[in-house]
Amino acid sequence: MTKFSQEYMQIIMVTDKDNISTLPFAERVRLGVQKALRKLAEESALKGESLVVKIEGEVKEVPAKDLLANMPKAR
């Protein structure tokens, strides 16, 4: 697992039981961005596309399917 996936993709997903409105605004924004990033990776993987990411200070083009494989599953 890359440093990128260890640090950046540690996602705390809100389950249906959780009330998102009780979370601080910054946490809700973070969760929304994470949800959008996962959706981008999923859609790109279906099309066989790559995404550009920064890993350990280096910009790399990574196949979306590989990036998606390192992301925690959505709950």
mmCIF file of the N, C-alpha and C atoms, coordinates in Angstrom:
data_MODEL
# 
_entry.id   MODEL 
# 
loop_
_atom_site.group_PDB 
_atom_site.id 
_atom_site.type_symbol 
_atom_site.label_atom_id 
_atom_site.label_alt_id 
_atom_site.label_comp_id 
_atom_site.label_asym_id 
_atom_site.label_entity_id 
_atom_site.label_seq_id 
_atom_site.pdbx_PDB_ins_code 
_atom_site.Cartn_x 
_atom_site.Cartn_y 
_atom_site.Cartn_z 
_atom_site.occupancy 
_atom_site.B_iso_or_equiv 
_atom_site.pdbx_formal_charge 
_atom_site.auth_seq_id 
_atom_site.auth_comp_id 
_atom_site.auth_asym_id 
_atom_site.auth_atom_id 
_atom_site.pdbx_PDB_model_num 
ATOM 1   N N  . MET A 1 1  ? 0.849   -1.174 0.000   1.00 0.00 ? 1  MET A N  1 
ATOM 2   C CA . MET A 1 1  ? 0.000   0.000  0.000   1.00 0.00 ? 1  MET A CA 1 
ATOM 3   C C  . MET A 1 1  ? 0.896   1.239  0.000   1.00 0.00 ? 1  MET A C  1 
ATOM 4   N N  . THR A 1 2  ? 0.567   2.197  -0.829  1.00 0.00 ? 2  THR A N  1 
ATOM 5   C CA . THR A 1 2  ? 1.396   3.390  -0.949  1.00 0.00 ? 2  THR A CA 1 
ATOM 6   C C  . THR A 1 2  ? 1.140   4.361  0.197   1.00 0.00 ? 2  THR A C  1 
ATOM 7   N N  . LYS A 1 3  ? 2.055   5.301  0.343   1.00 0.00 ? 3  LYS A N  1 
ATOM 8   C CA . LYS A 1 3  ? 1.887   6.340  1.359   1.00 0.00 ? 3  LYS A CA 1 
ATOM 9   C C  . LYS A 1 3  ? 0.601   7.119  1.094   1.00 0.00 ? 3  LYS A C  1 
ATOM 10  N N  . PHE A 1 4  ? 0.308   7.341  -0.194  1.00 0.00 ? 4  PHE A N  1 
ATOM 11  C CA . PHE A 1 4  ? -0.909  8.050  -0.573  1.00 0.00 ? 4  PHE A CA 1 
ATOM 12  C C  . PHE A 1 4  ? -2.141  7.340  -0.028  1.00 0.00 ? 4  PHE A C  1 
ATOM 13  N N  . SER A 1 5  ? -2.205  6.044  -0.245  1.00 0.00 ? 5  SER A N  1 
ATOM 14  C CA . SER A 1 5  ? -3.392  5.314  0.198   1.00 0.00 ? 5  SER A CA 1 
ATOM 15  C C  . SER A 1 5  ? -3.452  5.204  1.712   1.00 0.00 ? 5  SER A C  1 
ATOM 16  N N  . GLN A 1 6  ? -2.309  5.167  2.374   1.00 0.00 ? 6  GLN A N  1 
ATOM 17  C CA . GLN A 1 6  ? -2.306  5.071  3.832   1.00 0.00 ? 6  GLN A CA 1 
ATOM 18  C C  . GLN A 1 6  ? -2.765  6.362  4.482   1.00 0.00 ? 6  GLN A C  1 
ATOM 19  N N  . GLU A 1 7  ? -2.241  7.490  4.020   1.00 0.00 ? 7  GLU A N  1 
ATOM 20  C CA . GLU A 1 7  ? -2.530  8.760  4.672   1.00 0.00 ? 7  GLU A CA 1 
ATOM 21  C C  . GLU A 1 7  ? -3.814  9.402  4.172   1.00 0.00 ? 7  GLU A C  1 
ATOM 22  N N  . TYR A 1 8  ? -3.995  9.409  2.854   1.00 0.00 ? 8  TYR A N  1 
ATOM 23  C CA . TYR A 1 8  ? -5.079  10.183 2.277   1.00 0.00 ? 8  TYR A CA 1 
ATOM 24  C C  . TYR A 1 8  ? -6.396  9.431  2.191   1.00 0.00 ? 8  TYR A C  1 
ATOM 25  N N  . MET A 1 9  ? -6.342  8.134  2.027   1.00 0.00 ? 9  MET A N  1 
ATOM 26  C CA . MET A 1 9  ? -7.558  7.383  1.785   1.00 0.00 ? 9  MET A CA 1 
ATOM 27  C C  . MET A 1 9  ? -8.100  6.658  3.006   1.00 0.00 ? 9  MET A C  1 
ATOM 28  N N  . GLN A 1 10 ? -7.694  7.065  4.197   1.00 0.00 ? 10 GLN A N  1 
ATOM 29  C CA . GLN A 1 10 ? -8.280  6.494  5.401   1.00 0.00 ? 10 GLN A CA 1 
ATOM 30  C C  . GLN A 1 10 ? -9.629  7.181  5.596   1.00 0.00 ? 10 GLN A C  1 
ATOM 31  N N  . ILE A 1 11 ? -10.678 6.485  5.218   1.00 0.00 ? 11 ILE A N  1 
ATOM 32  C CA . ILE A 1 11 ? -12.008 7.082  5.208   1.00 0.00 ? 11 ILE A CA 1 
ATOM 33  C C  . ILE A 1 11 ? -12.829 6.560  6.370   1.00 0.00 ? 11 ILE A C  1 
ATOM 34  N N  . ILE A 1 12 ? -13.435 7.496  7.084   1.00 0.00 ? 12 ILE A N  1 
ATOM 35  C CA . ILE A 1 12 ? -14.395 7.143  8.122   1.00 0.00 ? 12 ILE A CA 1 
ATOM 36  C C  . ILE A 1 12 ? -15.758 7.404  7.509   1.00 0.00 ? 12 ILE A C  1 
ATOM 37  N N  . MET A 1 13 ? -16.425 6.328  7.128   1.00 0.00 ? 13 MET A N  1 
ATOM 38  C CA . MET A 1 13 ? -17.709 6.470  6.460   1.00 0.00 ? 13 MET A CA 1 
ATOM 39  C C  . MET A 1 13 ? -18.832 6.566  7.488   1.00 0.00 ? 13 MET A C  1 
ATOM 40  N N  . VAL A 1 14 ? -19.778 7.406  7.203   1.00 0.00 ? 14 VAL A N  1 
ATOM 41  C CA . VAL A 1 14 ? -20.940 7.558  8.066   1.00 0.00 ? 14 VAL A CA 1 
ATOM 42  C C  . VAL A 1 14 ? -21.971 6.523  7.639   1.00 0.00 ? 14 VAL A C  1 
ATOM 43  N N  . THR A 1 15 ? -22.434 5.734  8.580   1.00 0.00 ? 15 THR A N  1 
ATOM 44  C CA . THR A 1 15 ? -23.437 4.721  8.260   1.00 0.00 ? 15 THR A CA 1 
ATOM 45  C C  . THR A 1 15 ? -24.826 5.332  8.353   1.00 0.00 ? 15 THR A C  1 
ATOM 46  N N  . ASP A 1 16 ? -25.820 4.577  7.908   1.00 0.00 ? 16 ASP A N  1 
ATOM 47  C CA . ASP A 1 16 ? -27.195 5.064  7.947   1.00 0.00 ? 16 ASP A CA 1 
ATOM 48  C C  . ASP A 1 16 ? -27.643 5.370  9.367   1.00 0.00 ? 16 ASP A C  1 
ATOM 49  N N  . LYS A 1 17 ? -27.073 4.666  10.348  1.00 0.00 ? 17 LYS A N  1 
ATOM 50  C CA . LYS A 1 17 ? -27.477 4.872  11.737  1.00 0.00 ? 17 LYS A CA 1 
ATOM 51  C C  . LYS A 1 17 ? -26.976 6.205  12.285  1.00 0.00 ? 17 LYS A C  1 
ATOM 52  N N  . ASP A 1 18 ? -25.883 6.690  11.718  1.00 0.00 ? 18 ASP A N  1 
ATOM 53  C CA . ASP A 1 18 ? -25.305 7.942  12.194  1.00 0.00 ? 18 ASP A CA 1 
ATOM 54  C C  . ASP A 1 18 ? -26.107 9.124  11.667  1.00 0.00 ? 18 ASP A C  1 
ATOM 55  N N  . ASN A 1 19 ? -26.192 10.157 12.482  1.00 0.00 ? 19 ASN A N  1 
ATOM 56  C CA . ASN A 1 19 ? -26.872 11.374 12.066  1.00 0.00 ? 19 ASN A CA 1 
ATOM 57  C C  . ASN A 1 19 ? -25.801 12.366 11.647  1.00 0.00 ? 19 ASN A C  1 
ATOM 58  N N  . ILE A 1 20 ? -25.654 12.544 10.352  1.00 0.00 ? 20 ILE A N  1 
ATOM 59  C CA . ILE A 1 20 ? -24.577 13.388 9.831   1.00 0.00 ? 20 ILE A CA 1 
ATOM 60  C C  . ILE A 1 20 ? -24.719 14.836 10.281  1.00 0.00 ? 20 ILE A C  1 
ATOM 61  N N  . SER A 1 21 ? -25.927 15.280 10.571  1.00 0.00 ? 21 SER A N  1 
ATOM 62  C CA . SER A 1 21 ? -26.123 16.676 10.967  1.00 0.00 ? 21 SER A CA 1 
ATOM 63  C C  . SER A 1 21 ? -25.512 16.987 12.324  1.00 0.00 ? 21 SER A C  1 
ATOM 64  N N  . THR A 1 22 ? -25.182 15.961 13.102  1.00 0.00 ? 22 THR A N  1 
ATOM 65  C CA . THR A 1 22 ? -24.564 16.208 14.407  1.00 0.00 ? 22 THR A CA 1 
ATOM 66  C C  . THR A 1 22 ? -23.048 16.362 14.300  1.00 0.00 ? 22 THR A C  1 
ATOM 67  N N  . LEU A 1 23 ? -22.487 16.039 13.145  1.00 0.00 ? 23 LEU A N  1 
ATOM 68  C CA . LEU A 1 23 ? -21.044 16.166 12.952  1.00 0.00 ? 23 LEU A CA 1 
ATOM 69  C C  . LEU A 1 23 ? -20.669 17.623 12.714  1.00 0.00 ? 23 LEU A C  1 
ATOM 70  N N  . PRO A 1 24 ? -19.448 18.009 13.084  1.00 0.00 ? 24 PRO A N  1 
ATOM 71  C CA . PRO A 1 24 ? -18.987 19.371 12.787  1.00 0.00 ? 24 PRO A CA 1 
ATOM 72  C C  . PRO A 1 24 ? -18.979 19.611 11.275  1.00 0.00 ? 24 PRO A C  1 
ATOM 73  N N  . PHE A 1 25 ? -19.132 20.865 10.887  1.00 0.00 ? 25 PHE A N  1 
ATOM 74  C CA . PHE A 1 25 ? -19.197 21.223 9.472   1.00 0.00 ? 25 PHE A CA 1 
ATOM 75  C C  . PHE A 1 25 ? -17.978 20.722 8.704   1.00 0.00 ? 25 PHE A C  1 
ATOM 76  N N  . ALA A 1 26 ? -16.790 20.907 9.253   1.00 0.00 ? 26 ALA A N  1 
ATOM 77  C CA . ALA A 1 26 ? -15.564 20.487 8.564   1.00 0.00 ? 26 ALA A CA 1 
ATOM 78  C C  . ALA A 1 26 ? -15.569 18.984 8.302   1.00 0.00 ? 26 ALA A C  1 
ATOM 79  N N  . GLU A 1 27 ? -16.089 18.211 9.235   1.00 0.00 ? 27 GLU A N  1 
ATOM 80  C CA . GLU A 1 27 ? -16.158 16.754 9.065   1.00 0.00 ? 27 GLU A CA 1 
ATOM 81  C C  . GLU A 1 27 ? -17.155 16.387 7.971   1.00 0.00 ? 27 GLU A C  1 
ATOM 82  N N  . ARG A 1 28 ? -18.272 17.101 7.913   1.00 0.00 ? 28 ARG A N  1 
ATOM 83  C CA . ARG A 1 28 ? -19.261 16.839 6.856   1.00 0.00 ? 28 ARG A CA 1 
ATOM 84  C C  . ARG A 1 28 ? -18.681 17.158 5.482   1.00 0.00 ? 28 ARG A C  1 
ATOM 85  N N  . VAL A 1 29 ? -17.919 18.258 5.402   1.00 0.00 ? 29 VAL A N  1 
ATOM 86  C CA . VAL A 1 29 ? -17.276 18.612 4.131   1.00 0.00 ? 29 VAL A CA 1 
ATOM 87  C C  . VAL A 1 29 ? -16.277 17.525 3.741   1.00 0.00 ? 29 VAL A C  1 
ATOM 88  N N  . ARG A 1 30 ? -15.460 17.079 4.696   1.00 0.00 ? 30 ARG A N  1 
ATOM 89  C CA . ARG A 1 30 ? -14.467 16.037 4.434   1.00 0.00 ? 30 ARG A CA 1 
ATOM 90  C C  . ARG A 1 30 ? -15.138 14.765 3.923   1.00 0.00 ? 30 ARG A C  1 
ATOM 91  N N  . LEU A 1 31 ? -16.232 14.372 4.559   1.00 0.00 ? 31 LEU A N  1 
ATOM 92  C CA . LEU A 1 31 ? -16.948 13.165 4.135   1.00 0.00 ? 31 LEU A CA 1 
ATOM 93  C C  . LEU A 1 31 ? -17.521 13.323 2.731   1.00 0.00 ? 31 LEU A C  1 
ATOM 94  N N  . GLY A 1 32 ? -18.022 14.512 2.426   1.00 0.00 ? 32 GLY A N  1 
ATOM 95  C CA . GLY A 1 32 ? -18.549 14.770 1.089   1.00 0.00 ? 32 GLY A CA 1 
ATOM 96  C C  . GLY A 1 32 ? -17.477 14.689 0.017   1.00 0.00 ? 32 GLY A C  1 
ATOM 97  N N  . VAL A 1 33 ? -16.304 15.243 0.321   1.00 0.00 ? 33 VAL A N  1 
ATOM 98  C CA . VAL A 1 33 ? -15.186 15.186 -0.626  1.00 0.00 ? 33 VAL A CA 1 
ATOM 99  C C  . VAL A 1 33 ? -14.740 13.738 -0.828  1.00 0.00 ? 33 VAL A C  1 
ATOM 100 N N  . GLN A 1 34 ? -14.673 12.976 0.247   1.00 0.00 ? 34 GLN A N  1 
ATOM 101 C CA . GLN A 1 34 ? -14.271 11.573 0.137   1.00 0.00 ? 34 GLN A CA 1 
ATOM 102 C C  . GLN A 1 34 ? -15.268 10.775 -0.694  1.00 0.00 ? 34 GLN A C  1 
ATOM 103 N N  . LYS A 1 35 ? -16.542 11.057 -0.504  1.00 0.00 ? 35 LYS A N  1 
ATOM 104 C CA . LYS A 1 35 ? -17.575 10.370 -1.279  1.00 0.00 ? 35 LYS A CA 1 
ATOM 105 C C  . LYS A 1 35 ? -17.427 10.715 -2.766  1.00 0.00 ? 35 LYS A C  1 
ATOM 106 N N  . ALA A 1 36 ? -17.153 11.982 -3.054  1.00 0.00 ? 36 ALA A N  1 
ATOM 107 C CA . ALA A 1 36 ? -16.977 12.416 -4.439  1.00 0.00 ? 36 ALA A CA 1 
ATOM 108 C C  . ALA A 1 36 ? -15.732 11.787 -5.062  1.00 0.00 ? 36 ALA A C  1 
ATOM 109 N N  . LEU A 1 37 ? -14.643 11.689 -4.292  1.00 0.00 ? 37 LEU A N  1 
ATOM 110 C CA . LEU A 1 37 ? -13.419 11.067 -4.801  1.00 0.00 ? 37 LEU A CA 1 
ATOM 111 C C  . LEU A 1 37 ? -13.630 9.591  -5.116  1.00 0.00 ? 37 LEU A C  1 
ATOM 112 N N  . ARG A 1 38 ? -14.367 8.907  -4.258  1.00 0.00 ? 38 ARG A N  1 
ATOM 113 C CA . ARG A 1 38 ? -14.645 7.486  -4.506  1.00 0.00 ? 38 ARG A CA 1 
ATOM 114 C C  . ARG A 1 38 ? -15.493 7.327  -5.772  1.00 0.00 ? 38 ARG A C  1 
ATOM 115 N N  . LYS A 1 39 ? -16.498 8.192  -5.923  1.00 0.00 ? 39 LYS A N  1 
ATOM 116 C CA . LYS A 1 39 ? -17.352 8.128  -7.110  1.00 0.00 ? 39 LYS A CA 1 
ATOM 117 C C  . LYS A 1 39 ? -16.529 8.388  -8.373  1.00 0.00 ? 39 LYS A C  1 
ATOM 118 N N  . LEU A 1 40 ? -15.623 9.369  -8.312  1.00 0.00 ? 40 LEU A N  1 
ATOM 119 C CA . LEU A 1 40 ? -14.746 9.658  -9.445  1.00 0.00 ? 40 LEU A CA 1 
ATOM 120 C C  . LEU A 1 40 ? -13.891 8.443  -9.791  1.00 0.00 ? 40 LEU A C  1 
ATOM 121 N N  . ALA A 1 41 ? -13.318 7.811  -8.787  1.00 0.00 ? 41 ALA A N  1 
ATOM 122 C CA . ALA A 1 41 ? -12.477 6.630  -9.014  1.00 0.00 ? 41 ALA A CA 1 
ATOM 123 C C  . ALA A 1 41 ? -13.297 5.483  -9.600  1.00 0.00 ? 41 ALA A C  1 
ATOM 124 N N  . GLU A 1 42 ? -14.514 5.279  -9.090  1.00 0.00 ? 42 GLU A N  1 
ATOM 125 C CA . GLU A 1 42 ? -15.370 4.198  -9.593  1.00 0.00 ? 42 GLU A CA 1 
ATOM 126 C C  . GLU A 1 42 ? -15.744 4.421  -11.055 1.00 0.00 ? 42 GLU A C  1 
ATOM 127 N N  . GLU A 1 43 ? -16.169 5.643  -11.379 1.00 0.00 ? 43 GLU A N  1 
ATOM 128 C CA . GLU A 1 43 ? -16.579 5.937  -12.750 1.00 0.00 ? 43 GLU A CA 1 
ATOM 129 C C  . GLU A 1 43 ? -15.393 5.868  -13.710 1.00 0.00 ? 43 GLU A C  1 
ATOM 130 N N  . SER A 1 44 ? -14.245 6.351  -13.263 1.00 0.00 ? 44 SER A N  1 
ATOM 131 C CA . SER A 1 44 ? -13.042 6.305  -14.100 1.00 0.00 ? 44 SER A CA 1 
ATOM 132 C C  . SER A 1 44 ? -12.582 4.867  -14.317 1.00 0.00 ? 44 SER A C  1 
ATOM 133 N N  . ALA A 1 45 ? -12.680 4.043  -13.287 1.00 0.00 ? 45 ALA A N  1 
ATOM 134 C CA . ALA A 1 45 ? -12.282 2.637  -13.404 1.00 0.00 ? 45 ALA A CA 1 
ATOM 135 C C  . ALA A 1 45 ? -13.173 1.907  -14.409 1.00 0.00 ? 45 ALA A C  1 
ATOM 136 N N  . LEU A 1 46 ? -14.463 2.206  -14.407 1.00 0.00 ? 46 LEU A N  1 
ATOM 137 C CA . LEU A 1 46 ? -15.381 1.572  -15.358 1.00 0.00 ? 46 LEU A CA 1 
ATOM 138 C C  . LEU A 1 46 ? -15.027 1.915  -16.803 1.00 0.00 ? 46 LEU A C  1 
ATOM 139 N N  . LYS A 1 47 ? -14.478 3.107  -17.005 1.00 0.00 ? 47 LYS A N  1 
ATOM 140 C CA . LYS A 1 47 ? -14.114 3.555  -18.348 1.00 0.00 ? 47 LYS A CA 1 
ATOM 141 C C  . LYS A 1 47 ? -12.676 3.195  -18.717 1.00 0.00 ? 47 LYS A C  1 
ATOM 142 N N  . GLY A 1 48 ? -11.953 2.582  -17.771 1.00 0.00 ? 48 GLY A N  1 
ATOM 143 C CA . GLY A 1 48 ? -10.562 2.220  -18.028 1.00 0.00 ? 48 GLY A CA 1 
ATOM 144 C C  . GLY A 1 48 ? -9.619  3.411  -18.023 1.00 0.00 ? 48 GLY A C  1 
ATOM 145 N N  . GLU A 1 49 ? -9.984  4.474  -17.331 1.00 0.00 ? 49 GLU A N  1 
ATOM 146 C CA . GLU A 1 49 ? -9.185  5.697  -17.306 1.00 0.00 ? 49 GLU A CA 1 
ATOM 147 C C  . GLU A 1 49 ? -8.187  5.699  -16.155 1.00 0.00 ? 49 GLU A C  1 
ATOM 148 N N  . SER A 1 50 ? -7.299  6.673  -16.191 1.00 0.00 ? 50 SER A N  1 
ATOM 149 C CA . SER A 1 50 ? -6.320  6.879  -15.126 1.00 0.00 ? 50 SER A CA 1 
ATOM 150 C C  . SER A 1 50 ? -6.602  8.209  -14.446 1.00 0.00 ? 50 SER A C  1 
ATOM 151 N N  . LEU A 1 51 ? -6.103  8.349  -13.224 1.00 0.00 ? 51 LEU A N  1 
ATOM 152 C CA . LEU A 1 51 ? -6.218  9.598  -12.476 1.00 0.00 ? 51 LEU A CA 1 
ATOM 153 C C  . LEU A 1 51 ? -4.815  10.067 -12.122 1.00 0.00 ? 51 LEU A C  1 
ATOM 154 N N  . VAL A 1 52 ? -4.641  11.368 -12.023 1.00 0.00 ? 52 VAL A N  1 
ATOM 155 C CA . VAL A 1 52 ? -3.351  11.943 -11.659 1.00 0.00 ? 52 VAL A CA 1 
ATOM 156 C C  . VAL A 1 52 ? -3.374  12.226 -10.165 1.00 0.00 ? 52 VAL A C  1 
ATOM 157 N N  . VAL A 1 53 ? -2.380  11.684 -9.454  1.00 0.00 ? 53 VAL A N  1 
ATOM 158 C CA . VAL A 1 53 ? -2.295  11.849 -7.997  1.00 0.00 ? 53 VAL A CA 1 
ATOM 159 C C  . VAL A 1 53 ? -0.870  12.225 -7.615  1.00 0.00 ? 53 VAL A C  1 
ATOM 160 N N  . LYS A 1 54 ? -0.720  12.758 -6.423  1.00 0.00 ? 54 LYS A N  1 
ATOM 161 C CA . LYS A 1 54 ? 0.602   13.089 -5.894  1.00 0.00 ? 54 LYS A CA 1 
ATOM 162 C C  . LYS A 1 54 ? 0.946   12.047 -4.842  1.00 0.00 ? 54 LYS A C  1 
ATOM 163 N N  . ILE A 1 55 ? 2.033   11.316 -5.064  1.00 0.00 ? 55 ILE A N  1 
ATOM 164 C CA . ILE A 1 55 ? 2.467   10.260 -4.154  1.00 0.00 ? 55 ILE A CA 1 
ATOM 165 C C  . ILE A 1 55 ? 3.891   10.572 -3.725  1.00 0.00 ? 55 ILE A C  1 
ATOM 166 N N  . GLU A 1 56 ? 4.074   10.773 -2.432  1.00 0.00 ? 56 GLU A N  1 
ATOM 167 C CA . GLU A 1 56 ? 5.390   11.079 -1.869  1.00 0.00 ? 56 GLU A CA 1 
ATOM 168 C C  . GLU A 1 56 ? 6.070   12.215 -2.619  1.00 0.00 ? 56 GLU A C  1 
ATOM 169 N N  . GLY A 1 57 ? 5.308   13.279 -2.890  1.00 0.00 ? 57 GLY A N  1 
ATOM 170 C CA . GLY A 1 57 ? 5.851   14.466 -3.533  1.00 0.00 ? 57 GLY A CA 1 
ATOM 171 C C  . GLY A 1 57 ? 6.021   14.370 -5.036  1.00 0.00 ? 57 GLY A C  1 
ATOM 172 N N  . GLU A 1 58 ? 5.654   13.253 -5.617  1.00 0.00 ? 58 GLU A N  1 
ATOM 173 C CA . GLU A 1 58 ? 5.806   13.045 -7.054  1.00 0.00 ? 58 GLU A CA 1 
ATOM 174 C C  . GLU A 1 58 ? 4.429   12.876 -7.697  1.00 0.00 ? 58 GLU A C  1 
ATOM 175 N N  . VAL A 1 59 ? 4.196   13.609 -8.781  1.00 0.00 ? 59 VAL A N  1 
ATOM 176 C CA . VAL A 1 59 ? 2.933   13.513 -9.506  1.00 0.00 ? 59 VAL A CA 1 
ATOM 177 C C  . VAL A 1 59 ? 2.997   12.286 -10.406 1.00 0.00 ? 59 VAL A C  1 
ATOM 178 N N  . LYS A 1 60 ? 1.970   11.432 -10.287 1.00 0.00 ? 60 LYS A N  1 
ATOM 179 C CA . LYS A 1 60 ? 1.936   10.188 -11.065 1.00 0.00 ? 60 LYS A CA 1 
ATOM 180 C C  . LYS A 1 60 ? 0.552   9.984  -11.664 1.00 0.00 ? 60 LYS A C  1 
ATOM 181 N N  . GLU A 1 61 ? 0.531   9.298  -12.784 1.00 0.00 ? 61 GLU A N  1 
ATOM 182 C CA . GLU A 1 61 ? -0.729  8.881  -13.395 1.00 0.00 ? 61 GLU A CA 1 
ATOM 183 C C  . GLU A 1 61 ? -0.956  7.428  -12.994 1.00 0.00 ? 61 GLU A C  1 
ATOM 184 N N  . VAL A 1 62 ? -2.084  7.173  -12.321 1.00 0.00 ? 62 VAL A N  1 
ATOM 185 C CA . VAL A 1 62 ? -2.373  5.850  -11.777 1.00 0.00 ? 62 VAL A CA 1 
ATOM 186 C C  . VAL A 1 62 ? -3.685  5.352  -12.380 1.00 0.00 ? 62 VAL A C  1 
ATOM 187 N N  . PRO A 1 63 ? -3.728  4.109  -12.852 1.00 0.00 ? 63 PRO A N  1 
ATOM 188 C CA . PRO A 1 63 ? -5.006  3.567  -13.327 1.00 0.00 ? 63 PRO A CA 1 
ATOM 189 C C  . PRO A 1 63 ? -6.052  3.647  -12.209 1.00 0.00 ? 63 PRO A C  1 
ATOM 190 N N  . ALA A 1 64 ? -7.230  4.117  -12.550 1.00 0.00 ? 64 ALA A N  1 
ATOM 191 C CA . ALA A 1 64 ? -8.280  4.291  -11.545 1.00 0.00 ? 64 ALA A CA 1 
ATOM 192 C C  . ALA A 1 64 ? -8.614  2.980  -10.850 1.00 0.00 ? 64 ALA A C  1 
ATOM 193 N N  . LYS A 1 65 ? -8.537  1.868  -11.570 1.00 0.00 ? 65 LYS A N  1 
ATOM 194 C CA . LYS A 1 65 ? -8.847  0.579  -10.940 1.00 0.00 ? 65 LYS A CA 1 
ATOM 195 C C  . LYS A 1 65 ? -7.838  0.249  -9.843  1.00 0.00 ? 65 LYS A C  1 
ATOM 196 N N  . ASP A 1 66 ? -6.565  0.630  -10.018 1.00 0.00 ? 66 ASP A N  1 
ATOM 197 C CA . ASP A 1 66 ? -5.557  0.401  -8.984  1.00 0.00 ? 66 ASP A CA 1 
ATOM 198 C C  . ASP A 1 66 ? -5.795  1.300  -7.778  1.00 0.00 ? 66 ASP A C  1 
ATOM 199 N N  . LEU A 1 67 ? -6.133  2.541  -8.049  1.00 0.00 ? 67 LEU A N  1 
ATOM 200 C CA . LEU A 1 67 ? -6.427  3.477  -6.967  1.00 0.00 ? 67 LEU A CA 1 
ATOM 201 C C  . LEU A 1 67 ? -7.653  3.008  -6.191  1.00 0.00 ? 67 LEU A C  1 
ATOM 202 N N  . LEU A 1 68 ? -8.661  2.572  -6.894  1.00 0.00 ? 68 LEU A N  1 
ATOM 203 C CA . LEU A 1 68 ? -9.889  2.092  -6.266  1.00 0.00 ? 68 LEU A CA 1 
ATOM 204 C C  . LEU A 1 68 ? -9.629  0.858  -5.413  1.00 0.00 ? 68 LEU A C  1 
ATOM 205 N N  . ALA A 1 69 ? -8.717  0.007  -5.838  1.00 0.00 ? 69 ALA A N  1 
ATOM 206 C CA . ALA A 1 69 ? -8.392  -1.204 -5.075  1.00 0.00 ? 69 ALA A CA 1 
ATOM 207 C C  . ALA A 1 69 ? -7.775  -0.868 -3.718  1.00 0.00 ? 69 ALA A C  1 
ATOM 208 N N  . ASN A 1 70 ? -7.126  0.288  -3.604  1.00 0.00 ? 70 ASN A N  1 
ATOM 209 C CA . ASN A 1 70 ? -6.506  0.700  -2.347  1.00 0.00 ? 70 ASN A CA 1 
ATOM 210 C C  . ASN A 1 70 ? -7.424  1.529  -1.458  1.00 0.00 ? 70 ASN A C  1 
ATOM 211 N N  . MET A 1 71 ? -8.602  1.855  -1.962  1.00 0.00 ? 71 MET A N  1 
ATOM 212 C CA . MET A 1 71 ? -9.545  2.653  -1.177  1.00 0.00 ? 71 MET A CA 1 
ATOM 213 C C  . MET A 1 71 ? -10.405 1.729  -0.323  1.00 0.00 ? 71 MET A C  1 
ATOM 214 N N  . PRO A 1 72 ? -10.711 2.155  0.902   1.00 0.00 ? 72 PRO A N  1 
ATOM 215 C CA . PRO A 1 72 ? -11.644 1.369  1.716   1.00 0.00 ? 72 PRO A CA 1 
ATOM 216 C C  . PRO A 1 72 ? -13.003 1.300  1.028   1.00 0.00 ? 72 PRO A C  1 
ATOM 217 N N  . LYS A 1 73 ? -13.682 0.205  1.217   1.00 0.00 ? 73 LYS A N  1 
ATOM 218 C CA . LYS A 1 73 ? -15.013 0.040  0.635   1.00 0.00 ? 73 LYS A CA 1 
ATOM 219 C C  . LYS A 1 73 ? -15.999 0.972  1.324   1.00 0.00 ? 73 LYS A C  1 
ATOM 220 N N  . ALA A 1 74 ? -16.924 1.521  0.549   1.00 0.00 ? 74 ALA A N  1 
ATOM 221 C CA . ALA A 1 74 ? -17.977 2.364  1.108   1.00 0.00 ? 74 ALA A CA 1 
ATOM 222 C C  . ALA A 1 74 ? -18.949 1.479  1.873   1.00 0.00 ? 74 ALA A C  1 
ATOM 223 N N  . ARG A 1 75 ? -19.475 2.008  2.945   1.00 0.00 ? 75 ARG A N  1 
ATOM 224 C CA . ARG A 1 75 ? -20.446 1.239  3.740   1.00 0.00 ? 75 ARG A CA 1 
ATOM 225 C C  . ARG A 1 75 ? -21.853 1.569  3.357   1.00 0.00 ? 75 ARG A C  1 
# 
